[in-house]
Amino acid sequence: MSVESLPKFTGPAARLWAKLPREMRKLYISNVWCKNCGSRVAITDFTGTVRDGNLLLVGLCIECHGDVATVIEMP
């Protein structure tokens, strides 16, 4: 999945995601904790929503395809 594509992002989430510099977006999607793998992995097939003013990405671990999520705190 391209860092630039926004599959299944809500409108507010897409706007927050677009505000992040490209290198930061790459870092966020390549550094998600997977409890099954016990390590940091990349997230794939992710969606984006806004929760409490922060960006929530929910998707699949690129290694084991288990569920993963990360919260990106927005200023």
C-alpha angles and dihedrals in degrees: 000000000000119000087228096057118091108199114180096352117151115237094255091045092050090052093050091046091051090053091061116090113254094247091052091052090053090050093050095051094044096049110058124134116241114198091199095053094035092223147076113284141164120271119229135185089023132170127205132219136159118248121179090342094306129107115251119198117193122182147109134305110251090221108044100010091234122144117279135171139182135192118219109203111222122209 
